Structures are given as C-alpha cells and as structure tokens.
Amino acid sequence: MTKTNSAANSAPAADTSAPISQSTDLNFDVIIVGSGAAGLTLALSLPSHLHVAVMAKAPLTEASTYYAQGGVAAVLDETDSTENHIEDTLIAGAGLCHRDAVAFTVEGGRAAVDFLLKQGVRFTLDEEEQLHLTREGGHSHRRIIHAADATGIAISTTLIRQVKKRTNVTILTNHAAVDVITSDKLGLGGKNHVVGLYALDMTTNKVKSFQTRFIALACGGASKSYLYTSNPDIATGDGIAMAWRAGCRVANMEFNQFHPTCLYHPEARSFLITEAMRGEGAYLRLPNGERFMPRFDERAELAPRDIVARAIDYEMKRLGARHLYLDISHRPADFVKGHFPMLYERLLELGIDITKDQIPVVPAAHYTCGGVMVDLNSETDISGLYAIGETSFTGLHGANRMASNSLLECFVFGASAARHITQKLLEQDVEPNLVEVPRWDDSRVQNPDEDVVILHNWEELRHFMWNYVGIVRTTKRLERALNRIQMLKHEIEEYYSSYIMSKNLIELRNLALVSEMIVRCALQRKESRGLHYTLDYPELSTEIKDSILIPPDFTAG
C-alpha cells in the first residue's frame, strides 16, 4: 500500500449490504467502472484473451476526460527534465506529495505520450511539425501537449474508438455500480479479495450481480458534492464510496481543488475556461479593469490554482461581486482564435467575443485530490480491487494538484494496473473465479412514494457543502456541515433500505458518504495547507502528514 506518515483516524461507519440470494448473473475477468482516460487506458492495456467489461452510468464520453481543455504534462523538450517536473509538482503539492509516486508518474510521461500517439490521438503540432508544448500554472517549463483547447475530446473519442474495436471488451452503458462484493462480505475467510459487483441496469431498473476476479474503480471524483462545479453529472464519488464500504482506506479528502475560472453565465454553469488561456497571457481583472493577481503572488496569473482561486474568492467577497473577469483581448485576434478555437466558438454563441470582450468567471469545484489509497500498482487494500484516476489517492498531488498532471496520472497508473493484473495472472497470485455472487434481493422493497425527497436532499447537501466546506473554511462551519450530513445520511439509509433502487438514490447515498469524508478530513487538519484553508488555523504546521480515514471493518493486508 501507499506509505503514509500519519496516524490512523476513524471515519464514518460502513454501510450494511442489501439482502442477497440466488446466483450470479454475469461473469467477467476484469470489470472497469468508468469510461474516462484511466479506465479506457486499462482496458486497452490488458491482454486480449481476458474478458473485460467497461461499465458506465452514461454514454462513454460523459466523463471528466472528455471535458478537459488543457492537456497532458510530460517532459519532452530538451531544455526540460524529469527532475524539473518532479520539483514543480512537489512545490505545488505544498509538502504532501509522496516523492516516489511523483517520480513514478513523471518518469512514465514519455511512455504515456507514446501510448496516446499509438492509439491515434492527434495533438497540436508546432511549425516544425513537432508536438506543440504550452505552459500552465505551477510549471517552470513548457511541457503540456494538447489538441488545441479540446484535448479531452481528442483523447476520449480516440480511446473510445479503439476500445470498441477490442473484441474482448464488453461495453455496459446505463449501468450504475452499487457495491463491490468481497470474500469478507460473503464470509468466505482467508485473504480478503474481490468476488464481484452489484450494478443497476438503468434500462430495466434491475440490479444485476457480476462475478469477477478484478475490479478497477475509475469513476472520477466527487465534485458534484458542491453547488458549483466544472465536472459532469457523473462525478458523484461512486468509486470512493464503494471502496470505503468494501473496507478500503481513504486519504486527504479535504483537498478539493476549485478551478479559478469557470464561466459565469446562466446558460453554461459548468463550462470551464482552460488554465492554458492564462498560460498564453490572459489577465485576471476586477470589474474596474485592474489586474489583481500580482498583489497576491509574484507568479501572478500563473500561480498554482489554490492561490488563484483564493485570490478571486477574496476579491469577490471584498467587493461583493458575483464574478470577476478573465481577459485575453490584448493578444492578437488570430492568435486567440488559433489557440482556443473551441472556446472562441462556444463563447461567441453566448454573446462573448473573447478577442474583444472580457470573460466573466468564478471559481468552481474541479478536482478531488484525495481518494482511495493505492500503491504504485493502483491496487487498494483489497486484493484484486484497483482504483485509478481521480478516484485514487496515489500520493502524486499532495495538497494541490498541478495543472495537467491528472491526465498523466490516468495513463501511467492505468498502464500500471494492467501490468499488475497481467503479472498476478501469470504467477497465479489471484483467487480462482469460482465463487458465485448471489443475486440482488429486492423482494422486500417498494416503489418510492416521493422521489422529490431525493432531489431535495441532493440540493440541500450541495448548498451547505458550498457554503460551509468551500474555498475558505472554519471549524464551526465544518462542524455544522457534519451535523447536517449525518442527519441526511440517516434519511438516505432509511430510503435505501425501503425503496427500489434508482440512479439518483445511488448517487445521493455516495455523495453523502463522500461529503462526510471531506469534512472529517478537514476537521483533522489543524493548519492551512494547499487547497485546505481555514481561518482558525491560517499557518502551516511543522508536522507534515496525510489525513487518513480507516473503515471500521478494515483489516491490514
């Protein structure tokens, strides 16, 4: 497991499993939950003789990867070095990065780029027909490869196209994973290992049981815990919640990255304005046109995201402003259109000409830096259970993720998980796939009488998370949030045990649990570090440690 330097701490109690009976519905060698860069990389990197399922709640493109505008950080320029990239990452992570994980990720950069090029991703080239490199906040060199300002679309559509060609891969869209089934949960004894999975088939509204030897949770993060977010609707913390209920440790959930520049517009509440725009010279301005970032950091607009987001939040509160502005109109119009064609067209549709007009922006929840604890093979505390991408806590991001390291992490750790699964099969270091997973028993539940209760609880949760557990925190606000979450969890569990399963209920149950983890980790941290800023403890502590939550039924492997 990932090594940590913190004492163990307790966390929310694990949820009990639903009643089960009868026999397994479907059987796979590997089930990948999620269709973003991490999950698709794993699917494409596994041996072709394995029977693999890629499971997604929505169409395969509905993942955070698809919406990524920036790019992939990798050392490709001769003036750059892996040590430079490592040091930049360590600085951005405010002392909490695990250097072994940082080095492992950065050193895998070139192989990750080669993998993407082999799949057919078409990145932007420079005048010499070499990969064009841009620069983003926290990076000391130009090392971001990109496909104009639509890198996510290019990567997502290409990887999906390649996965669909794989005859050994079954794609299961409209399936919402419910829970991981382990040998411990079935009372089998021996080393705890993966046995199967329950998932709701939303086309039939029935929960299916899946038998498997390996599960990879690549479900993204939990930014939908917040009222304002740049993430798609699928980002409800499903993988983190399922791993916790299965018995895995979770760490550093207090570090929620708020992207500084989300578009402020009634018709596009989750539209992200890429950090690459600031990398190419855009300024942040007050309503009176004044630049303000030089007052907060010598790196100005290129400071790490936590600094920029807090500066915007401070100025908005000081001025009573609903938003501030991002301005690249001082750059040549052809340059702007050439570098940001998607942004130019989309904002023009909304009446904003970025070659002439300032862009109204606000911070929004963007990335979950904490997650399920894994080792460098992406394996969790449970044998055969992996977490990759934003679902995982690898130690790479520390207290603040540096721009464009997240996609790199997906490719490096997706490939690492594939190698580990392959090696375990070769060495026969895996339990045989013989245990039948009992079918889900819904004979004692009924149709919900008021679906509006679920939606009301969802809205209440996201509002008080935004107000009490946002960019700037206090102990009193966190305690209030925790009390509200515990009340909501009680209501949700009553609903969960009594009514027929639905996607909204699954997501609400997971969001409430993950929100509790965020608050409990935040209450543990008696300092301000990276993305966690509290008025009660504004200084850095001399003690550097991770915030680790341990489930009640945890047993060390």
Secondary structure as a PSIPRED ss2 file (coil, helix, strand):
# PSIPRED VFORMAT (PSIPRED V4.0)

   1 M C   1.000  0.000  0.000
   2 T C   1.000  0.000  0.000
   3 K C   1.000  0.000  0.000
   4 T C   1.000  0.000  0.000
   5 N C   1.000  0.000  0.000
   6 S C   1.000  0.000  0.000
   7 A C   1.000  0.000  0.000
   8 A C   1.000  0.000  0.000
   9 N E   0.000  0.000  1.000
  10 S E   0.000  0.000  1.000
  11 A C   1.000  0.000  0.000
  12 P C   1.000  0.000  0.000
  13 A C   1.000  0.000  0.000
  14 A C   1.000  0.000  0.000
  15 D C   1.000  0.000  0.000
  16 T C   1.000  0.000  0.000
  17 S C   1.000  0.000  0.000
  18 A C   1.000  0.000  0.000
  19 P C   1.000  0.000  0.000
  20 I E   0.000  0.000  1.000
  21 S E   0.000  0.000  1.000
  22 Q C   1.000  0.000  0.000
  23 S C   1.000  0.000  0.000
  24 T C   1.000  0.000  0.000
  25 D C   1.000  0.000  0.000
  26 L E   0.000  0.000  1.000
  27 N E   0.000  0.000  1.000
  28 F C   1.000  0.000  0.000
  29 D C   1.000  0.000  0.000
  30 V E   0.000  0.000  1.000
  31 I E   0.000  0.000  1.000
  32 I E   0.000  0.000  1.000
  33 V E   0.000  0.000  1.000
  34 G C   1.000  0.000  0.000
  35 S C   1.000  0.000  0.000
  36 G C   1.000  0.000  0.000
  37 A H   0.000  1.000  0.000
  38 A H   0.000  1.000  0.000
  39 G H   0.000  1.000  0.000
  40 L H   0.000  1.000  0.000
  41 T H   0.000  1.000  0.000
  42 L H   0.000  1.000  0.000
  43 A H   0.000  1.000  0.000
  44 L H   0.000  1.000  0.000
  45 S H   0.000  1.000  0.000
  46 L C   1.000  0.000  0.000
  47 P C   1.000  0.000  0.000
  48 S C   1.000  0.000  0.000
  49 H C   1.000  0.000  0.000
  50 L C   1.000  0.000  0.000
  51 H C   1.000  0.000  0.000
  52 V E   0.000  0.000  1.000
  53 A E   0.000  0.000  1.000
  54 V E   0.000  0.000  1.000
  55 M E   0.000  0.000  1.000
  56 A C   1.000  0.000  0.000
  57 K C   1.000  0.000  0.000
  58 A C   1.000  0.000  0.000
  59 P C   1.000  0.000  0.000
  60 L C   1.000  0.000  0.000
  61 T C   1.000  0.000  0.000
  62 E C   1.000  0.000  0.000
  63 A C   1.000  0.000  0.000
  64 S H   0.000  1.000  0.000
  65 T H   0.000  1.000  0.000
  66 Y H   0.000  1.000  0.000
  67 Y H   0.000  1.000  0.000
  68 A C   1.000  0.000  0.000
  69 Q C   1.000  0.000  0.000
  70 G C   1.000  0.000  0.000
  71 G C   1.000  0.000  0.000
  72 V E   0.000  0.000  1.000
  73 A E   0.000  0.000  1.000
  74 A C   1.000  0.000  0.000
  75 V C   1.000  0.000  0.000
  76 L C   1.000  0.000  0.000
  77 D C   1.000  0.000  0.000
  78 E C   1.000  0.000  0.000
  79 T C   1.000  0.000  0.000
  80 D C   1.000  0.000  0.000
  81 S C   1.000  0.000  0.000
  82 T H   0.000  1.000  0.000
  83 E H   0.000  1.000  0.000
  84 N H   0.000  1.000  0.000
  85 H H   0.000  1.000  0.000
  86 I H   0.000  1.000  0.000
  87 E H   0.000  1.000  0.000
  88 D H   0.000  1.000  0.000
  89 T H   0.000  1.000  0.000
  90 L H   0.000  1.000  0.000
  91 I H   0.000  1.000  0.000
  92 A H   0.000  1.000  0.000
  93 G C   1.000  0.000  0.000
  94 A C   1.000  0.000  0.000
  95 G C   1.000  0.000  0.000
  96 L C   1.000  0.000  0.000
  97 C C   1.000  0.000  0.000
  98 H C   1.000  0.000  0.000
  99 R H   0.000  1.000  0.000
 100 D H   0.000  1.000  0.000
 101 A H   0.000  1.000  0.000
 102 V H   0.000  1.000  0.000
 103 A H   0.000  1.000  0.000
 104 F H   0.000  1.000  0.000
 105 T H   0.000  1.000  0.000
 106 V H   0.000  1.000  0.000
 107 E H   0.000  1.000  0.000
 108 G C   1.000  0.000  0.000
 109 G H   0.000  1.000  0.000
 110 R H   0.000  1.000  0.000
 111 A H   0.000  1.000  0.000
 112 A H   0.000  1.000  0.000
 113 V H   0.000  1.000  0.000
 114 D H   0.000  1.000  0.000
 115 F H   0.000  1.000  0.000
 116 L H   0.000  1.000  0.000
 117 L H   0.000  1.000  0.000
 118 K H   0.000  1.000  0.000
 119 Q H   0.000  1.000  0.000
 120 G C   1.000  0.000  0.000
 121 V C   1.000  0.000  0.000
 122 R C   1.000  0.000  0.000
 123 F C   1.000  0.000  0.000
 124 T C   1.000  0.000  0.000
 125 L E   0.000  0.000  1.000
 126 D C   1.000  0.000  0.000
 127 E C   1.000  0.000  0.000
 128 E C   1.000  0.000  0.000
 129 E C   1.000  0.000  0.000
 130 Q C   1.000  0.000  0.000
 131 L E   0.000  0.000  1.000
 132 H C   1.000  0.000  0.000
 133 L E   0.000  0.000  1.000
 134 T E   0.000  0.000  1.000
 135 R C   1.000  0.000  0.000
 136 E C   1.000  0.000  0.000
 137 G C   1.000  0.000  0.000
 138 G C   1.000  0.000  0.000
 139 H C   1.000  0.000  0.000
 140 S C   1.000  0.000  0.000
 141 H C   1.000  0.000  0.000
 142 R C   1.000  0.000  0.000
 143 R C   1.000  0.000  0.000
 144 I E   0.000  0.000  1.000
 145 I E   0.000  0.000  1.000
 146 H C   1.000  0.000  0.000
 147 A C   1.000  0.000  0.000
 148 A C   1.000  0.000  0.000
 149 D C   1.000  0.000  0.000
 150 A C   1.000  0.000  0.000
 151 T H   0.000  1.000  0.000
 152 G H   0.000  1.000  0.000
 153 I H   0.000  1.000  0.000
 154 A H   0.000  1.000  0.000
 155 I H   0.000  1.000  0.000
 156 S H   0.000  1.000  0.000
 157 T H   0.000  1.000  0.000
 158 T H   0.000  1.000  0.000
 159 L H   0.000  1.000  0.000
 160 I H   0.000  1.000  0.000
 161 R H   0.000  1.000  0.000
 162 Q H   0.000  1.000  0.000
 163 V H   0.000  1.000  0.000
 164 K H   0.000  1.000  0.000
 165 K H   0.000  1.000  0.000
 166 R C   1.000  0.000  0.000
 167 T C   1.000  0.000  0.000
 168 N C   1.000  0.000  0.000
 169 V E   0.000  0.000  1.000
 170 T E   0.000  0.000  1.000
 171 I E   0.000  0.000  1.000
 172 L E   0.000  0.000  1.000
 173 T C   1.000  0.000  0.000
 174 N C   1.000  0.000  0.000
 175 H E   0.000  0.000  1.000
 176 A E   0.000  0.000  1.000
 177 A E   0.000  0.000  1.000
 178 V E   0.000  0.000  1.000
 179 D E   0.000  0.000  1.000
 180 V E   0.000  0.000  1.000
 181 I E   0.000  0.000  1.000
 182 T E   0.000  0.000  1.000
 183 S C   1.000  0.000  0.000
 184 D C   1.000  0.000  0.000
 185 K C   1.000  0.000  0.000
 186 L C   1.000  0.000  0.000
 187 G C   1.000  0.000  0.000
 188 L C   1.000  0.000  0.000
 189 G C   1.000  0.000  0.000
 190 G C   1.000  0.000  0.000
 191 K C   1.000  0.000  0.000
 192 N C   1.000  0.000  0.000
 193 H E   0.000  0.000  1.000
 194 V E   0.000  0.000  1.000
 195 V E   0.000  0.000  1.000
 196 G E   0.000  0.000  1.000
 197 L E   0.000  0.000  1.000
 198 Y E   0.000  0.000  1.000
 199 A E   0.000  0.000  1.000
 200 L E   0.000  0.000  1.000
 201 D E   0.000  0.000  1.000
 202 M C   1.000  0.000  0.000
 203 T C   1.000  0.000  0.000
 204 T C   1.000  0.000  0.000
 205 N C   1.000  0.000  0.000
 206 K E   0.000  0.000  1.000
 207 V E   0.000  0.000  1.000
 208 K E   0.000  0.000  1.000
 209 S E   0.000  0.000  1.000
 210 F E   0.000  0.000  1.000
 211 Q E   0.000  0.000  1.000
 212 T C   1.000  0.000  0.000
 213 R C   1.000  0.000  0.000
 214 F E   0.000  0.000  1.000
 215 I E   0.000  0.000  1.000
 216 A E   0.000  0.000  1.000
 217 L E   0.000  0.000  1.000
 218 A C   1.000  0.000  0.000
 219 C C   1.000  0.000  0.000
 220 G C   1.000  0.000  0.000
 221 G C   1.000  0.000  0.000
 222 A C   1.000  0.000  0.000
 223 S H   0.000  1.000  0.000
 224 K H   0.000  1.000  0.000
 225 S H   0.000  1.000  0.000
 226 Y C   1.000  0.000  0.000
 227 L C   1.000  0.000  0.000
 228 Y C   1.000  0.000  0.000
 229 T E   0.000  0.000  1.000
 230 S C   1.000  0.000  0.000
 231 N C   1.000  0.000  0.000
 232 P C   1.000  0.000  0.000
 233 D C   1.000  0.000  0.000
 234 I C   1.000  0.000  0.000
 235 A C   1.000  0.000  0.000
 236 T C   1.000  0.000  0.000
 237 G C   1.000  0.000  0.000
 238 D H   0.000  1.000  0.000
 239 G H   0.000  1.000  0.000
 240 I H   0.000  1.000  0.000
 241 A H   0.000  1.000  0.000
 242 M H   0.000  1.000  0.000
 243 A H   0.000  1.000  0.000
 244 W H   0.000  1.000  0.000
 245 R H   0.000  1.000  0.000
 246 A H   0.000  1.000  0.000
 247 G C   1.000  0.000  0.000
 248 C C   1.000  0.000  0.000
 249 R C   1.000  0.000  0.000
 250 V E   0.000  0.000  1.000
 251 A E   0.000  0.000  1.000
 252 N C   1.000  0.000  0.000
 253 M C   1.000  0.000  0.000
 254 E C   1.000  0.000  0.000
 255 F C   1.000  0.000  0.000
 256 N E   0.000  0.000  1.000
 257 Q E   0.000  0.000  1.000
 258 F E   0.000  0.000  1.000
 259 H E   0.000  0.000  1.000
 260 P E   0.000  0.000  1.000
 261 T E   0.000  0.000  1.000
 262 C E   0.000  0.000  1.000
 263 L E   0.000  0.000  1.000
 264 Y C   1.000  0.000  0.000
 265 H C   1.000  0.000  0.000
 266 P C   1.000  0.000  0.000
 267 E C   1.000  0.000  0.000
 268 A C   1.000  0.000  0.000
 269 R C   1.000  0.000  0.000
 270 S C   1.000  0.000  0.000
 271 F C   1.000  0.000  0.000
 272 L E   0.000  0.000  1.000
 273 I C   1.000  0.000  0.000
 274 T C   1.000  0.000  0.000
 275 E C   1.000  0.000  0.000
 276 A H   0.000  1.000  0.000
 277 M H   0.000  1.000  0.000
 278 R H   0.000  1.000  0.000
 279 G H   0.000  1.000  0.000
 280 E C   1.000  0.000  0.000
 281 G C   1.000  0.000  0.000
 282 A C   1.000  0.000  0.000
 283 Y E   0.000  0.000  1.000
 284 L E   0.000  0.000  1.000
 285 R E   0.000  0.000  1.000
 286 L C   1.000  0.000  0.000
 287 P C   1.000  0.000  0.000
 288 N C   1.000  0.000  0.000
 289 G C   1.000  0.000  0.000
 290 E C   1.000  0.000  0.000
 291 R E   0.000  0.000  1.000
 292 F C   1.000  0.000  0.000
 293 M H   0.000  1.000  0.000
 294 P H   0.000  1.000  0.000
 295 R H   0.000  1.000  0.000
 296 F C   1.000  0.000  0.000
 297 D C   1.000  0.000  0.000
 298 E C   1.000  0.000  0.000
 299 R C   1.000  0.000  0.000
 300 A H   0.000  1.000  0.000
 301 E H   0.000  1.000  0.000
 302 L H   0.000  1.000  0.000
 303 A C   1.000  0.000  0.000
 304 P C   1.000  0.000  0.000
 305 R H   0.000  1.000  0.000
 306 D H   0.000  1.000  0.000
 307 I H   0.000  1.000  0.000
 308 V H   0.000  1.000  0.000
 309 A H   0.000  1.000  0.000
 310 R H   0.000  1.000  0.000
 311 A H   0.000  1.000  0.000
 312 I H   0.000  1.000  0.000
 313 D H   0.000  1.000  0.000
 314 Y H   0.000  1.000  0.000
 315 E H   0.000  1.000  0.000
 316 M H   0.000  1.000  0.000
 317 K H   0.000  1.000  0.000
 318 R H   0.000  1.000  0.000
 319 L H   0.000  1.000  0.000
 320 G C   1.000  0.000  0.000
 321 A C   1.000  0.000  0.000
 322 R C   1.000  0.000  0.000
 323 H C   1.000  0.000  0.000
 324 L E   0.000  0.000  1.000
 325 Y E   0.000  0.000  1.000
 326 L E   0.000  0.000  1.000
 327 D E   0.000  0.000  1.000
 328 I C   1.000  0.000  0.000
 329 S C   1.000  0.000  0.000
 330 H C   1.000  0.000  0.000
 331 R C   1.000  0.000  0.000
 332 P C   1.000  0.000  0.000
 333 A H   0.000  1.000  0.000
 334 D H   0.000  1.000  0.000
 335 F H   0.000  1.000  0.000
 336 V H   0.000  1.000  0.000
 337 K H   0.000  1.000  0.000
 338 G H   0.000  1.000  0.000
 339 H H   0.000  1.000  0.000
 340 F C   1.000  0.000  0.000
 341 P H   0.000  1.000  0.000
 342 M H   0.000  1.000  0.000
 343 L H   0.000  1.000  0.000
 344 Y H   0.000  1.000  0.000
 345 E H   0.000  1.000  0.000
 346 R H   0.000  1.000  0.000
 347 L H   0.000  1.000  0.000
 348 L H   0.000  1.000  0.000
 349 E H   0.000  1.000  0.000
 350 L C   1.000  0.000  0.000
 351 G C   1.000  0.000  0.000
 352 I C   1.000  0.000  0.000
 353 D C   1.000  0.000  0.000
 354 I C   1.000  0.000  0.000
 355 T C   1.000  0.000  0.000
 356 K C   1.000  0.000  0.000
 357 D C   1.000  0.000  0.000
 358 Q C   1.000  0.000  0.000
 359 I E   0.000  0.000  1.000
 360 P E   0.000  0.000  1.000
 361 V E   0.000  0.000  1.000
 362 V E   0.000  0.000  1.000
 363 P E   0.000  0.000  1.000
 364 A E   0.000  0.000  1.000
 365 A E   0.000  0.000  1.000
 366 H E   0.000  0.000  1.000
 367 Y E   0.000  0.000  1.000
 368 T E   0.000  0.000  1.000
 369 C C   1.000  0.000  0.000
 370 G C   1.000  0.000  0.000
 371 G E   0.000  0.000  1.000
 372 V E   0.000  0.000  1.000
 373 M E   0.000  0.000  1.000
 374 V C   1.000  0.000  0.000
 375 D C   1.000  0.000  0.000
 376 L C   1.000  0.000  0.000
 377 N C   1.000  0.000  0.000
 378 S C   1.000  0.000  0.000
 379 E E   0.000  0.000  1.000
 380 T C   1.000  0.000  0.000
 381 D C   1.000  0.000  0.000
 382 I C   1.000  0.000  0.000
 383 S E   0.000  0.000  1.000
 384 G C   1.000  0.000  0.000
 385 L E   0.000  0.000  1.000
 386 Y E   0.000  0.000  1.000
 387 A E   0.000  0.000  1.000
 388 I C   1.000  0.000  0.000
 389 G H   0.000  1.000  0.000
 390 E H   0.000  1.000  0.000
 391 T H   0.000  1.000  0.000
 392 S E   0.000  0.000  1.000
 393 F E   0.000  0.000  1.000
 394 T C   1.000  0.000  0.000
 395 G C   1.000  0.000  0.000
 396 L C   1.000  0.000  0.000
 397 H C   1.000  0.000  0.000
 398 G C   1.000  0.000  0.000
 399 A C   1.000  0.000  0.000
 400 N C   1.000  0.000  0.000
 401 R C   1.000  0.000  0.000
 402 M C   1.000  0.000  0.000
 403 A C   1.000  0.000  0.000
 404 S C   1.000  0.000  0.000
 405 N H   0.000  1.000  0.000
 406 S H   0.000  1.000  0.000
 407 L H   0.000  1.000  0.000
 408 L H   0.000  1.000  0.000
 409 E H   0.000  1.000  0.000
 410 C H   0.000  1.000  0.000
 411 F H   0.000  1.000  0.000
 412 V H   0.000  1.000  0.000
 413 F H   0.000  1.000  0.000
 414 G H   0.000  1.000  0.000
 415 A H   0.000  1.000  0.000
 416 S H   0.000  1.000  0.000
 417 A H   0.000  1.000  0.000
 418 A H   0.000  1.000  0.000
 419 R H   0.000  1.000  0.000
 420 H H   0.000  1.000  0.000
 421 I H   0.000  1.000  0.000
 422 T H   0.000  1.000  0.000
 423 Q H   0.000  1.000  0.000
 424 K H   0.000  1.000  0.000
 425 L H   0.000  1.000  0.000
 426 L H   0.000  1.000  0.000
 427 E C   1.000  0.000  0.000
 428 Q C   1.000  0.000  0.000
 429 D C   1.000  0.000  0.000
 430 V C   1.000  0.000  0.000
 431 E C   1.000  0.000  0.000
 432 P C   1.000  0.000  0.000
 433 N C   1.000  0.000  0.000
 434 L C   1.000  0.000  0.000
 435 V C   1.000  0.000  0.000
 436 E C   1.000  0.000  0.000
 437 V C   1.000  0.000  0.000
 438 P C   1.000  0.000  0.000
 439 R E   0.000  0.000  1.000
 440 W E   0.000  0.000  1.000
 441 D C   1.000  0.000  0.000
 442 D C   1.000  0.000  0.000
 443 S C   1.000  0.000  0.000
 444 R C   1.000  0.000  0.000
 445 V C   1.000  0.000  0.000
 446 Q E   0.000  0.000  1.000
 447 N C   1.000  0.000  0.000
 448 P C   1.000  0.000  0.000
 449 D C   1.000  0.000  0.000
 450 E C   1.000  0.000  0.000
 451 D C   1.000  0.000  0.000
 452 V H   0.000  1.000  0.000
 453 V H   0.000  1.000  0.000
 454 I H   0.000  1.000  0.000
 455 L H   0.000  1.000  0.000
 456 H H   0.000  1.000  0.000
 457 N H   0.000  1.000  0.000
 458 W H   0.000  1.000  0.000
 459 E H   0.000  1.000  0.000
 460 E H   0.000  1.000  0.000
 461 L H   0.000  1.000  0.000
 462 R H   0.000  1.000  0.000
 463 H H   0.000  1.000  0.000
 464 F H   0.000  1.000  0.000
 465 M H   0.000  1.000  0.000
 466 W H   0.000  1.000  0.000
 467 N H   0.000  1.000  0.000
 468 Y H   0.000  1.000  0.000
 469 V C   1.000  0.000  0.000
 470 G C   1.000  0.000  0.000
 471 I C   1.000  0.000  0.000
 472 V C   1.000  0.000  0.000
 473 R E   0.000  0.000  1.000
 474 T C   1.000  0.000  0.000
 475 T H   0.000  1.000  0.000
 476 K H   0.000  1.000  0.000
 477 R H   0.000  1.000  0.000
 478 L H   0.000  1.000  0.000
 479 E H   0.000  1.000  0.000
 480 R H   0.000  1.000  0.000
 481 A H   0.000  1.000  0.000
 482 L H   0.000  1.000  0.000
 483 N H   0.000  1.000  0.000
 484 R H   0.000  1.000  0.000
 485 I H   0.000  1.000  0.000
 486 Q H   0.000  1.000  0.000
 487 M H   0.000  1.000  0.000
 488 L H   0.000  1.000  0.000
 489 K H   0.000  1.000  0.000
 490 H H   0.000  1.000  0.000
 491 E H   0.000  1.000  0.000
 492 I H   0.000  1.000  0.000
 493 E H   0.000  1.000  0.000
 494 E H   0.000  1.000  0.000
 495 Y H   0.000  1.000  0.000
 496 Y H   0.000  1.000  0.000
 497 S H   0.000  1.000  0.000
 498 S H   0.000  1.000  0.000
 499 Y E   0.000  0.000  1.000
 500 I C   1.000  0.000  0.000
 501 M C   1.000  0.000  0.000
 502 S C   1.000  0.000  0.000
 503 K H   0.000  1.000  0.000
 504 N H   0.000  1.000  0.000
 505 L H   0.000  1.000  0.000
 506 I H   0.000  1.000  0.000
 507 E H   0.000  1.000  0.000
 508 L H   0.000  1.000  0.000
 509 R H   0.000  1.000  0.000
 510 N H   0.000  1.000  0.000
 511 L H   0.000  1.000  0.000
 512 A H   0.000  1.000  0.000
 513 L H   0.000  1.000  0.000
 514 V H   0.000  1.000  0.000
 515 S H   0.000  1.000  0.000
 516 E H   0.000  1.000  0.000
 517 M H   0.000  1.000  0.000
 518 I H   0.000  1.000  0.000
 519 V H   0.000  1.000  0.000
 520 R H   0.000  1.000  0.000
 521 C H   0.000  1.000  0.000
 522 A H   0.000  1.000  0.000
 523 L H   0.000  1.000  0.000
 524 Q H   0.000  1.000  0.000
 525 R C   1.000  0.000  0.000
 526 K C   1.000  0.000  0.000
 527 E C   1.000  0.000  0.000
 528 S C   1.000  0.000  0.000
 529 R E   0.000  0.000  1.000
 530 G C   1.000  0.000  0.000
 531 L C   1.000  0.000  0.000
 532 H E   0.000  0.000  1.000
 533 Y C   1.000  0.000  0.000
 534 T E   0.000  0.000  1.000
 535 L C   1.000  0.000  0.000
 536 D C   1.000  0.000  0.000
 537 Y C   1.000  0.000  0.000
 538 P C   1.000  0.000  0.000
 539 E C   1.000  0.000  0.000
 540 L C   1.000  0.000  0.000
 541 S C   1.000  0.000  0.000
 542 T C   1.000  0.000  0.000
 543 E C   1.000  0.000  0.000
 544 I C   1.000  0.000  0.000
 545 K C   1.000  0.000  0.000
 546 D C   1.000  0.000  0.000
 547 S C   1.000  0.000  0.000
 548 I E   0.000  0.000  1.000
 549 L E   0.000  0.000  1.000
 550 I E   0.000  0.000  1.000
 551 P C   1.000  0.000  0.000
 552 P C   1.000  0.000  0.000
 553 D C   1.000  0.000  0.000
 554 F C   1.000  0.000  0.000
 555 T C   1.000  0.000  0.000
 556 A C   1.000  0.000  0.000
 557 G C   1.000  0.000  0.000
